[in-house]
Amino acid sequence: MLCTLMLILLTSLVVEADRQELDSTKMAQIHLLITDGWGIAVPDAMVRITPLGGWGQSRRMRYPKDTRIAVAPGKYVISVDAKGFRDHVAVYELSSGKRFLPVSLVLADIEAPQPDFRPSLRGRVGKSLLNNPPFWIRLVGITAEELRNVELEDTGRFEVHDLLPGRYMLLVMNGGAVKDYRIVEVGRIPEEIAIGLQEASEEIINRK
């Protein structure tokens, strides 16, 4: 009788282990990377992952000691608190499988009259590059998850608001083709760039 009970117990444990292993493949497996806007690693941060809507318990990670975590698929509020940086709070939709999640933090101001201030990027594209409508620019964050598509005005001018400081790839798009591209750095001082204009330099031409 005792042997039969032990056999049933061992079988149950094996089945449960197999079930847990199977369930883990359905989880969202997150690999977190936290840097500043220029890709420099943040040495210490507290990360909190909270299900959106409060339907589950929050999970905490001490970065960089902890960089990976598995959660059930769904929408989450991820907050990052690091000394010397502004608090980062964003909503992410996480699906099953592996997900690499880079987070870019913004340095805290010594004096912060406008703690929610985010810089803008302004510029103009020369008409020589605008020959196959529609025309727009695509701004892609190099060190952060940022993607903006902004339609150009008839004059070739554009303006992108509410950006995180950092390094970006800017692409000039005609139809579905890339006509030109630049690496640009966005800081607290609004910057204006010119692309395809004879009187402009290759980089930033005016700081306001």
C-alpha positions in Angstrom: 0.0 0.0 0.0 2.8 2.4 0.9 4.6 1.6 -2.3 1.5 2.4 -4.3 1.0 5.7 -2.5 4.7 6.7 -3.2 4.3 5.7 -6.9 1.2 7.9 -7.2 2.9 10.8 -5.5 6.0 10.6 -7.7 3.8 10.4 -10.8 1.9 13.5 -9.7 5.1 15.4 -9.2 6.4 14.5 -12.6 3.1 15.5 -14.3 3.1 18.8 -12.4 6.7 19.6 -13.4 5.9 18.9 -17.0 2.8 21.1 -16.8 4.9 24.0 -15.3 7.6 23.6 -18.0 4.9 23.7 -20.7 3.3 26.8 -19.1 6.6 28.6 -19.1 6.7 28.5 -22.9 3.5 30.5 -22.8 5.0 33.2 -20.6 6.4 36.6 -21.7 10.1 36.2 -21.0 11.6 39.7 -20.6 15.2 40.7 -21.0 15.6 44.3 -19.6 18.3 46.8 -20.6 18.4 50.2 -18.8 20.6 53.0 -20.2 20.6 56.7 -20.4 19.8 58.5 -23.7 23.3 57.9 -25.1 23.4 54.2 -24.4 25.5 54.4 -21.2 24.5 51.7 -18.7 22.7 52.7 -15.6 24.6 51.2 -12.6 21.6 50.7 -10.3 17.8 50.9 -10.6 14.7 49.5 -9.0 12.1 48.2 -11.5 8.5 47.5 -10.7 6.2 45.6 -13.1 2.5 46.0 -12.4 -0.4 44.4 -14.4 -2.5 47.2 -15.9 -5.8 47.4 -14.2 -4.6 45.9 -11.0 -5.6 42.3 -11.8 -2.4 40.8 -10.3 0.5 41.4 -8.0 3.4 43.7 -8.8 6.9 42.2 -9.4 10.1 43.9 -8.4 13.6 43.7 -9.9 16.9 45.2 -8.7 18.8 46.1 -11.9 21.4 45.0 -13.0 21.5 42.1 -10.6 18.2 41.1 -12.1 17.8 41.5 -15.9 15.3 38.8 -16.8 11.8 38.0 -15.6 8.9 35.9 -16.9 5.3 37.2 -16.6 1.9 36.2 -18.0 1.1 37.8 -21.3 -0.8 41.1 -21.0 -0.5 44.8 -20.5 1.9 46.1 -17.8 3.0 49.4 -16.2 6.8 49.3 -15.9 8.3 51.9 -13.7 12.0 52.4 -13.2 13.5 54.4 -10.3 17.3 55.3 -10.5 19.3 57.8 -8.6 20.1 60.9 -10.7 17.4 60.1 -13.3 13.8 61.1 -13.7 11.3 58.3 -12.9 10.3 56.3 -15.9 6.8 55.0 -16.2 5.4 53.4 -19.4 2.8 50.9 -20.4 4.0 47.8 -22.4 1.9 45.1 -24.0 3.8 41.8 -23.5 3.1 38.7 -25.5 4.3 35.2 -25.0 7.9 34.4 -26.0 11.2 36.3 -25.6 11.1 40.1 -25.6 14.2 42.3 -25.4 13.1 45.5 -23.7 15.5 48.5 -23.8 14.6 51.4 -21.5 16.2 54.8 -21.8 16.3 57.1 -18.7 16.5 60.9 -18.7 18.9 62.7 -16.3 17.1 64.6 -13.6 17.5 68.4 -13.6 19.5 70.1 -10.9 16.8 72.8 -11.1 13.5 71.6 -12.5 11.1 74.5 -13.2 9.4 72.2 -15.7 10.0 68.6 -14.7 7.8 67.3 -17.5 9.7 69.2 -20.2 10.8 67.2 -23.2 12.7 68.7 -26.1 11.7 69.1 -29.7 13.5 68.6 -33.0 13.0 71.0 -35.9 14.4 71.0 -39.4 14.0 71.4 -43.1 14.5 69.1 -46.1 15.6 70.6 -49.4 13.3 70.3 -52.4 16.0 68.3 -54.3 15.1 65.3 -52.0 11.4 65.7 -52.4 10.4 64.2 -55.7 8.1 61.2 -55.0 5.2 62.0 -52.7 4.1 61.5 -50.0 7.1 63.0 -48.1 7.8 62.4 -44.4 10.6 61.8 -41.9 11.0 58.8 -39.7 12.7 59.3 -36.4 14.0 56.1 -34.8 15.5 55.9 -31.3 18.9 54.3 -31.2 19.1 53.8 -27.5 15.3 53.8 -26.7 12.1 52.4 -28.0 11.0 55.4 -30.0 9.5 55.6 -33.5 7.9 58.7 -35.0 6.6 59.3 -38.5 6.1 63.0 -39.3 4.7 64.4 -42.6 6.7 67.2 -44.1 5.1 70.6 -44.8 5.0 71.9 -48.4 8.2 74.0 -47.6 10.0 70.8 -46.4 9.9 71.8 -42.8 9.1 69.5 -39.9 8.9 69.6 -36.2 8.8 66.7 -33.7 7.7 67.4 -30.1 7.9 65.6 -26.8 11.1 63.6 -27.4 13.3 61.9 -24.9 16.9 63.3 -24.9 19.2 60.9 -26.7 20.6 59.8 -30.1 18.3 59.1 -33.0 18.4 58.0 -36.7 16.5 60.4 -38.9 15.4 59.2 -42.3 13.9 61.2 -45.2 11.2 59.2 -46.8 9.8 59.6 -50.4 6.9 57.2 -51.0 8.4 54.1 -49.6 12.1 54.9 -50.3 14.8 56.3 -48.1 16.3 59.4 -49.7 18.7 60.5 -47.0 19.5 59.8 -43.4 21.3 61.4 -40.4 22.3 60.6 -36.9 21.0 63.4 -34.7 21.3 64.1 -31.0 18.4 65.6 -29.1 19.1 67.6 -26.0 17.4 70.1 -23.8 18.2 72.9 -26.2 15.9 72.8 -29.2 17.9 72.1 -32.3 17.3 72.7 -36.0 18.8 70.6 -38.7 18.9 71.0 -42.5 19.1 68.2 -45.0 19.8 68.7 -48.7 20.2 72.5 -48.5 23.3 74.0 -50.0 23.6 76.7 -47.4 23.5 74.2 -44.6 26.2 72.1 -43.0 25.8 68.3 -42.7 24.9 68.5 -39.0 23.1 70.9 -36.7 23.1 74.4 -38.1 21.3 76.5 -35.4 20.9 76.2 -31.7 18.2 78.3 -30.2 
